[in-house]
Amino acid sequence: MHIAVRDRPGGRDTGVSVRRVRSTWEELGRSDPFWAVLTHPDRRGGRWEHDEFFALGRQDVAEYIAMLAERELFLGDRVLDFGCGVGRLTNALAEHTREVIGVDIAGSMIEQATELNQHPERVTFMHYDGRVLPFPDAGFDSAVSLLVLQHSTPETQLANLLELRRVVRPGGMIMVQIPSRRRHPAPLPTEAGHVQLEPLAVPERLGRGQHAEIRVRITNRGAHTWRAEHRIRLGNHWLAGDRVLIQDDGRSDLPHTFRPGQDAELTLPITAPGRAGDYQLELDLVQETVSWFADLGSRPARLPVRVEHAEHVSDGEHTAHVEPDLAPAPEPDLPEVSPEFDDAGIEMHGLEVSLVRALFNHCGCHIVDVVEDSLAGEEWESYTYFVRHGPS
């Protein structure tokens, strides 16, 4: 939720990525805004409690305020929260400064942030077009952006950083978090990648885009123990016939140590495709950033699910109990379905530390510190940059 980009004559067209990201976050702002900001798997489908969500924002900001003080950096009186979403950090920042302005590319997010504003006398939320921030040069004492830049392409990230430098006064502070690169675990040997998947209860029908949870028993049929560092999870695809429609949907973590022959029952959150029709729900294990177990010769489980035009379908207590070797349903007669992004369309992109350093140094800024963080999840190397606008 963000984006500030200027068109560059003869340069790469960043406008396409801006429009794509705007569309994604507008939809997420309407359908599941709290989960979109903090993508905890157990909170998908409107399961975040507002008090818990905003309390985590206050906790995060308090920790960063302490980190700033250790580096003799301060927010000042006027702060920009770039990519504010529904205002999780914006409201928390207002407890430490006189004025905070939150900006976001998604109007749907800004509408909810305004409704949930806990400090209307000090906090203002603004929607903008995703190109140039609607502020004069040097209008802020500081700018903060966490869990935002990672969802834009590297070209857009660089443009964002230049805009933040422009609107922060000389001597002011910029604090941004950006992933650098993916971490890649060592691939499992082929003989380790075998699993028995037993779906226990799966809805026969779902509404368009409806969230649901299914139960699956998994058994390690491989020759090796699966460990936490392997980053193995239960996941699912949606297929139209034999064509993959949605590559990644839900995820569920396995126990940290999973020995050969061991079994466990997991709950997997799923989200139905956005168009009505007859689909196949395919279940498999995945070693994140490496491969699905089907690529190692293991057999996924497929189950037929009918998606209906209603946005919510309730079967009461009626669920379909199926065997793991259920034969695939025949090719459905469906209209052509437009492509969908993985994981609700949320993109992830990294920016090398050396490039971020070079950009700020070239622009006359002083990088006070670069601190590794865990904000982008265990699959990414991620860093928080503490930057002073001006020389050291």
Buried (B, 14 or more C-beta within 10 A) or exposed (E): BBBBBEEEEEEEEBEEBBEBBBBBBBBBBBBBBBBBBBBEBEBBBEBBEEEEBBEBBBEBBEEBBEBBEEBEBBBBEBBBBBBBBBBBBBBBBBBBBEBBBBBBBBBBBBBBBBEBBEBEEBBBBBBBEBBBBEBEEBBBBBBBBBBBBBBBBBBBBBBBBBBBBBBBBEEBBBBBBBBBEEBEBEBBEEEBBBBBBBBBEBBBBBBBBBBBBBBBBBBBBBEBEBBBEBBBBBBBBBBBBEEEBBBBBBBBEBEEEBEBEBEEEBBBBBBBBBBBBBBBBBBBBBBBEBBBBBEBEBBBBBBBBBBBEEEEBEEEEEBBEBEBEBEEBEEBEBEEBEEBBEBBBBBBBBBEBEBBBEBBEEEEBEBBBBEEBEBBEEBBBBBBBBBBBEEE
